[in-house]
Amino acid sequence: MKFSSAAIYASVILNLASAQPIILGKKDAKASADLWRDQSIYQIVTDRFARTDGSTSASCDVSKREYCGGSFQGIIDKLDYIQGMGFTAIWISPVVEQIPDKTEYGYGYHGYWMKNIYTINDNFGTADELKKLSEELHDRGMKLMVDIVTNHYGAAGDGPSIDYSIYTPFNEQKYFHDYCLITDYENQALVEECWETSTLPDLKTEDNEVLSVFESWVKDFVSNYTIDGLRVDSAKHMDTSFYQPFTEAAGVFLLGEVFDGDSAYTCPYQDYIAGVSNYPLYYPVLRFFQNSKSTSGELLEMIDNIKLKCNDVTLLGNFVENHDIIRLGSTIKDKALIKNAIAFTILGDGIPIIYYGQEQGLLGAEDPENREALWLAGYDTDSAYYKFISKLNQARNQAANKDNSYPSTVSSIIYSDDHTIATKKANLVAIFTNVGASASPSVTLSQSGFQKGDQVVDLLTCSSTTVGDSGLEVTMALGVPKVYASSSVASGIC
């Protein structure tokens, strides 16, 4: 297979950038997207979250990349734990049957190596147990997002030796791109038509027959398990024409993984898929809060770029940890910095996503270390991060309850210096810093929107202060973030 030079990549990016925003063909898909702005998501790798037997001692050696026993029933049993942090939705890893083989990368416990899209992975439980999980969530007023893979299947062998007959329903080589590896990620044709690795046979998502099968499948999948949203793996590796008919068939909000930190590349995908993972924001957020010597310029510039280039920043998925990247604690030892990064995720524009284990301060670095068994850390509802995340979600949920425009409001930067950023989003004012626990910086916010004499409350500590002549004066004791609201908003929390 031959491709032209990087001109192909340039052409594709130009098309992405100039494309008109899609109109979701079904009212229910658009309504679903609107509802997801309000959500705060807890991301779960099902195999590593909770076991059916409730064990807190069952071994799980992440280096072996094996199944460790997490299940749908385990999640059901821990919904109080999740909801206790104020989350309104969960995102679980892919649920369909995986290849059973041990590969050079271990087993498919994570769910990204499909074998049969019509069968539920029995390592996690039964179809009825997945339905029960959905029912239990909905009884609590919570939502279910399920991770799906439409870009590739999984294989124990490599490209030339793969037996396609084992797959369902795409059991012939004609449904897959010819074997070639992505050797240049700046060549979009390679990104879409070649394989991510030699063990991930790449589907022809541009093929009408492949699309038709997936349309029928996703309609039934969403209906059978009453799914509220879908996270789409490897979204940048698929033909963009796939998304509109697939979204219409699904009838729910789609959050696509576009693993790229360039806003000029990532943002245009919102012309095709309503929600996109906010990797452009992740990298400068990590760099700013990872090191007290970093300054805010890069992060502020990216915030402006995203607002300018993305169709809807309130539908971006914000995160500072997930199953593909390092956990904060693996590189940041100052807990004040970690708290600021978490607060920035939950209180920023977009849909906040917290990866399981952040609330217990798990320390895993690169995959597979970042996919620890949570039961070995315990489910301590008194841990500092658990309580901190609970307060942040409570603040966000209360802000939305008091002003239903909060989720769709785009925040304003009302103050910044080299190490501090303050934002105003509807009825909340939040201040973040990267000085760490060794300092307690003070700032005066003259553009907070509060008036002289107003009593305002820090929703994280429930301490109140009076706005002075110069504005809201804030001291960030030990470098911990602040979240201010009027007394009327705080009344439901403090």
C-alpha positions in Angstrom: 0.0 0.0 0.0 1.5 3.3 -1.1 0.7 6.8 0.2 1.8 10.2 -0.8 3.9 12.5 1.3 2.7 14.5 4.3 0.6 16.5 1.9 -2.1 13.9 2.5 -2.1 14.7 6.2 -2.2 18.4 5.4 -5.2 17.9 3.1 -7.1 15.9 5.7 -6.5 18.4 8.4 -7.7 21.2 6.1 -10.9 19.2 5.5 -11.3 18.7 9.2 -10.8 22.4 9.9 -13.1 23.6 7.2 -16.0 21.1 7.7 -19.3 22.3 8.8 -20.6 21.1 12.2 -22.7 18.1 11.9 -26.4 18.1 12.8 -27.2 15.0 14.8 -29.9 13.3 12.9 -32.0 12.3 15.9 -33.4 14.6 18.6 -32.5 12.0 21.2 -28.8 12.1 20.3 -28.7 15.9 20.6 -30.7 15.8 23.9 -28.3 13.1 25.2 -25.4 15.4 24.5 -27.1 18.3 26.3 -27.7 16.1 29.3 -24.0 15.0 29.5 -22.8 18.5 30.1 -24.3 18.2 33.6 -22.5 15.0 34.4 -19.4 14.2 36.5 -17.9 10.9 35.4 -16.1 8.2 37.3 -14.0 6.0 34.9 -13.7 2.3 35.8 -11.6 -0.5 34.4 -14.1 -3.2 35.3 -11.5 -5.9 35.9 -9.7 -3.8 38.4 -12.4 -2.0 40.4 -14.3 -4.5 42.6 -14.8 -8.2 42.8 -18.1 -10.1 43.1 -16.9 -11.8 46.3 -16.0 -8.4 47.9 -12.4 -9.4 48.5 -9.9 -6.7 49.5 -7.0 -9.1 49.4 -7.2 -11.0 46.1 -3.9 -10.7 44.4 -3.5 -8.7 41.2 0.0 -8.5 39.7 -0.4 -5.7 37.1 2.9 -6.7 35.4 1.3 -10.0 34.3 -1.5 -8.2 32.4 -4.0 -10.9 33.5 -7.6 -10.9 34.6 -7.9 -10.1 38.3 -11.6 -10.7 38.9 -13.4 -7.3 38.8 -17.0 -7.6 37.8 -20.3 -5.9 37.0 -21.6 -7.1 40.3 -18.6 -5.7 42.0 -19.4 -2.3 40.6 -23.0 -2.6 41.7 -21.9 -3.4 45.2 -19.8 -0.2 45.3 -22.3 2.3 43.9 -22.7 3.9 47.3 -18.9 4.4 47.3 -19.0 6.1 43.9 -22.1 8.2 44.5 -20.7 9.2 47.8 -18.1 11.3 45.9 -20.9 13.1 44.0 -20.5 11.4 40.7 -23.5 11.3 38.5 -22.3 8.8 35.9 -19.8 6.0 35.4 -17.8 5.1 32.3 -16.9 1.4 32.2 -14.3 -0.3 30.0 -15.5 -2.3 27.0 -17.8 -5.2 27.8 -17.8 -7.5 24.7 -16.1 -10.8 24.3 -12.3 -10.7 23.9 -9.8 -13.0 22.3 -8.9 -15.6 24.9 -5.3 -15.9 24.0 -2.3 -14.7 25.9 -0.5 -12.2 23.6 2.9 -10.5 23.9 0.9 -7.8 25.8 -1.0 -10.2 28.1 -4.7 -10.8 28.1 -7.6 -8.7 27.1 -8.8 -7.9 30.6 -9.1 -4.2 29.6 -11.6 -4.9 26.9 -9.9 -3.4 23.8 -9.2 -6.7 21.9 -12.6 -7.7 20.5 -13.5 -11.1 19.2 -17.3 -11.1 19.1 -19.3 -7.8 19.4 -22.6 -9.7 20.1 -21.4 -11.5 23.3 -20.7 -10.1 26.7 -17.3 -10.9 28.2 -18.1 -13.6 30.8 -15.0 -12.7 32.9 -17.0 -9.6 34.0 -20.4 -11.4 34.4 -23.5 -12.0 32.4 -25.6 -9.9 30.1 -28.3 -9.8 32.9 -25.7 -8.5 35.4 -24.8 -5.7 33.0 -28.5 -4.9 32.7 -28.8 -4.9 36.4 -25.9 -2.5 36.7 -27.7 -0.2 34.3 -30.9 -0.5 36.3 -29.2 0.2 39.6 -27.6 3.3 38.2 -30.8 4.6 36.8 -32.6 4.0 40.0 -30.1 6.3 41.6 -30.5 9.0 38.9 -27.1 8.2 37.5 -26.0 7.5 33.9 -24.1 4.7 32.3 -21.4 5.3 29.7 -19.8 2.2 28.0 -16.5 2.1 26.2 -16.7 0.6 22.7 -14.2 -0.3 20.0 -15.1 0.1 16.4 -11.7 0.6 14.9 -10.1 -2.8 15.4 -10.3 -6.4 16.7 -7.6 -8.2 18.7 -5.1 -10.9 17.7 -2.6 -13.2 19.3 -0.5 -13.3 16.2 0.7 -10.5 14.0 -0.6 -9.1 10.7 0.3 -11.6 8.0 -0.7 -14.7 10.1 -4.0 -13.6 11.5 -7.0 -16.0 11.3 -10.0 -13.7 10.5 -12.5 -16.6 10.7 -12.5 -16.5 14.5 -14.1 -13.0 14.6 -17.8 -12.2 14.8 -19.3 -10.7 12.7 -16.4 -9.6 10.6 -14.9 -13.0 9.8 -13.2 -12.4 6.5 -10.1 -10.4 5.7 -12.1 -8.2 3.2 -13.5 -6.3 6.2 -10.1 -5.2 7.3 -7.4 -3.0 5.9 -4.4 -4.7 4.5 -1.6 -5.1 7.0 0.6 -2.0 7.4 1.8 -0.3 10.5 1.4 3.4 11.2 4.9 4.7 10.7 4.1 8.4 10.5 1.4 9.9 12.7 1.5 13.1 10.7 0.2 11.2 7.7 -3.6 11.0 8.3 -4.1 8.3 5.6 -1.7 6.0 7.5 -3.4 6.9 10.8 -6.8 5.8 9.4 -5.9 2.9 7.1 -3.0 1.2 8.9 -2.8 -0.7 12.1 -2.0 0.7 15.5 0.1 -2.4 16.3 0.6 -5.7 14.5 -1.9 -7.4 16.8 -4.8 -5.0 16.2 -6.5 -5.8 12.8 -7.8 -2.5 11.5 -11.5 -2.4 10.3 -12.5 -0.7 7.1 -14.8 1.8 8.8 -15.2 3.6 5.5 -16.9 0.5 4.1 -20.7 0.6 3.8 -21.1 -3.0 4.9 -19.0 -2.5 8.0 -20.9 0.7 8.9 -24.3 -1.0 8.3 -23.4 -3.8 10.7 -22.2 -1.4 13.4 -25.3 0.8 13.0 -27.6 -2.2 13.6 -25.3 -3.5 16.5 -25.1 -0.2 18.3 -28.8 0.4 18.1 -29.5 -2.9 19.8 -26.6 -2.6 22.2 -27.8 0.8 23.6 -31.4 -0.4 23.8 -30.7 -3.8 25.4 -28.6 -2.4 28.2 -30.2 1.1 28.4 -26.9 2.8 27.8 -26.8 6.6 28.1 -23.5 7.4 26.4 -20.7 5.8 24.6 -17.0 6.4 24.8 -15.4 5.6 21.4 -11.9 4.2 21.5 -9.3 5.2 18.8 -11.6 7.8 17.3 -8.9 9.5 15.2 -8.1 6.1 13.5 -11.5 5.8 11.8 -13.0 7.4 8.7 -14.8 10.5 9.8 -17.8 9.7 7.6 -18.5 6.8 10.0 -19.7 9.1 12.8 -22.9 10.8 11.8 -24.8 7.6 10.8 -23.4 5.8 13.7 -24.4 8.5 16.1 -27.9 8.6 14.6 -28.2 4.8 15.1 -26.9 5.0 18.7 -29.2 7.9 19.6 -26.9 8.8 22.6 -23.9 11.0 23.3 -20.6 9.9 21.9 -17.3 10.9 23.5 -14.4 10.1 21.1 -10.8 9.4 22.1 -8.7 11.7 19.9 -5.2 11.0 21.5 -3.5 14.2 20.4 -2.4 17.3 22.2 -2.7 19.7 19.3 -5.9 21.6 19.5 -5.8 22.4 15.8 -5.9 18.6 15.1 -8.3 17.5 17.9 -10.9 20.2 18.0 -12.2 19.7 14.4 -13.3 16.2 15.4 -16.2 17.9 17.0 -17.5 18.5 13.5 -18.1 14.7 13.5 -18.5 13.5 17.0 -20.1 15.6 19.8 -17.7 15.0 22.6 -13.9 14.7 22.4 -11.3 13.7 25.0 -9.4 16.9 25.9 -5.8 15.9 25.4 -4.9 19.4 24.3 -5.7 20.7 27.8 -4.3 17.6 29.6 -0.6 18.2 28.6 -0.3 21.8 29.7 -2.3 21.1 32.9 0.1 18.3 33.8 3.1 20.4 33.1 1.8 23.4 35.1 0.8 21.4 38.2 3.6 18.9 38.0 6.3 21.5 38.8 6.2 24.6 41.0 8.8 26.2 38.7 6.4 26.1 35.7 4.5 29.2 34.8 1.0 29.6 33.6 1.6 31.0 30.1 1.3 27.7 28.2 -1.9 26.7 30.0 -3.6 30.0 29.5 -2.7 30.0 25.9 -4.2 26.5 25.4 -7.4 27.5 27.2 -7.8 30.3 24.7 -6.9 28.0 21.8 -9.5 25.5 22.8 -12.2 28.1 23.2 -11.4 29.4 19.8 -11.0 26.1 17.9 -13.4 23.7 19.5 -17.1 23.9 18.6 -18.3 23.3 22.2 -15.8 23.2 25.0 -18.6 22.2 27.4 -18.7 18.8 25.7 -15.0 18.1 25.9 -14.0 15.3 28.3 -11.5 16.7 30.9 -9.1 14.5 32.9 -5.7 14.3 34.5 -5.5 10.6 34.8 -6.8 7.6 32.7 -5.9 4.1 31.8 -3.4 5.2 29.1 -1.4 7.9 31.0 0.5 8.1 34.2 -1.2 8.7 37.5 -0.4 12.1 39.1 1.1 10.5 42.2 3.7 8.7 40.1 5.5 12.1 39.4 4.0 14.6 41.8 4.7 14.1 45.5 3.2 17.4 46.7 -0.5 16.7 47.6 -1.4 20.4 47.2 -0.4 20.3 43.5 -2.4 17.1 43.0 -5.4 18.7 44.6 -5.1 21.7 42.3 -4.9 19.5 39.2 -8.0 17.6 40.3 -9.9 20.8 41.1 -9.0 22.2 37.7 -10.4 19.1 36.1 -13.7 19.1 37.9 -14.4 22.8 37.9 -13.2 23.7 34.4 -15.2 23.9 31.2 -16.2 20.5 29.9 -17.3 17.1 31.4 -15.0 16.1 34.3 -13.7 12.6 34.3 -12.0 11.1 37.4 -10.2 7.8 36.9 -10.8 5.1 39.5 -8.2 5.2 42.3 -7.5 8.9 42.1 -9.6 9.2 45.3 -7.2 6.8 47.0 -4.0 8.3 45.7 -2.9 5.4 43.6 0.6 5.8 42.2 0.8 3.7 39.0 3.0 5.1 36.2 2.9 3.8 32.6 0.5 1.0 31.5 0.1 -1.6 33.0 1.2 0.0 36.4 -1.7 2.5 36.1 -4.3 -0.2 36.1 -4.1 -1.4 39.7 -6.7 -3.4 41.6 -8.5 -0.8 43.7 -9.5 -3.4 46.3 -5.9 -3.7 47.4 -5.9 0.0 48.2 -9.3 -0.3 50.0 -12.4 1.9 49.6 -11.6 4.4 52.3 -14.3 7.1 52.3 -12.2 9.0 54.9 -9.2 9.4 52.6 -8.1 12.9 51.9 -8.7 12.7 48.2 -12.0 11.0 48.5 -13.3 13.8 50.7 -11.8 16.4 48.5 -13.3 15.0 45.3 -16.7 14.8 47.1 -16.5 18.5 48.0 -15.6 19.5 44.5 -18.4 17.5 42.9 -20.8 18.8 45.5 -19.8 22.4 44.6 -20.2 21.7 40.9 -23.6 20.0 41.4 -24.9 22.7 43.6 -23.8 25.4 41.2 -25.8 23.7 38.5 -28.8 23.2 40.8 -28.8 26.9 41.6 -28.2 28.0 38.0 -29.1 25.6 35.2 -26.9 27.5 32.8 -23.8 26.5 34.8 -22.8 23.4 32.7 -23.2 25.3 29.4 -21.4 28.5 30.6 -17.9 29.0 29.3 -15.6 30.2 32.1 -13.7 33.5 32.1 -10.1 34.0 33.4 -10.5 36.8 35.9 -7.0 36.7 37.3 -3.6 35.2 36.4 0.0 35.5 37.3 2.9 33.1 36.8 1.6 30.7 39.4 -2.0 31.4 40.0 -5.2 31.3 37.8 -8.6 32.3 38.8 -11.8 31.6 36.9 -15.4 32.6 37.0 -18.0 30.1 35.7 -21.6 31.2 36.2 -21.9 31.4 40.0 -18.6 29.9 41.0 -15.2 31.6 41.4 -12.3 29.1 41.6 -8.6 29.9 42.2 -5.8 27.4 41.4 -2.1 27.6 42.1 1.1 25.5 41.5 3.2 26.9 44.3 2.7 23.8 46.4 2.2 23.2 50.1 5.2 25.2 51.1 3.6 28.5 50.2 0.4 30.4 50.9 0.0 33.0 48.1 -2.5 35.9 48.4 -4.4 37.4 45.5 -7.1 40.1 45.2 -9.8 39.4 42.7 -11.3 42.7 41.4 -13.4 41.0 38.7 -15.1 38.2 40.7 -18.6 39.5 40.1 -19.1 39.8 43.9 -19.9 43.2 45.3 -18.4 45.1 48.2 -19.9 43.9 51.4 -21.0 40.5 50.0 -20.6 37.5 52.2 -19.0 34.7 50.1 -18.1 31.2 51.2 -15.2 28.9 50.2 -17.2 25.7 49.4 -14.2 23.5 50.2 -13.7 24.7 53.8 -17.1 26.4 54.4 -15.2 29.5 55.7 -16.8 32.8 54.8 -15.3 36.2 54.0 -16.5 39.7 53.2 -15.7 41.3 49.9 -13.7 44.4 50.4 -13.1 47.7 48.6 -10.6 46.2 46.2 -12.5 43.0 45.6 -12.3 39.4 47.0 -9.1 38.9 48.9 -7.9 35.3 48.9 -5.1 33.6 50.8 -4.5 30.1 49.5 -3.2 28.5 52.8 -0.6 25.8 52.0 -1.2 26.1 48.3 -4.7 24.5 48.3 -7.3 25.7 45.8 -10.3 27.8 46.7 -13.9 27.7 45.4 -16.1 30.7 46.2 -19.9 31.2 45.9 -22.5 33.4 47.4 -24.1 32.5 50.6 -27.3 31.5 48.8 -25.3 28.9 46.7 -23.4 27.7 49.7 -26.5 27.2 51.8 -27.0 23.7 50.3 -23.4 22.7 51.2 -22.2 24.6 54.2 
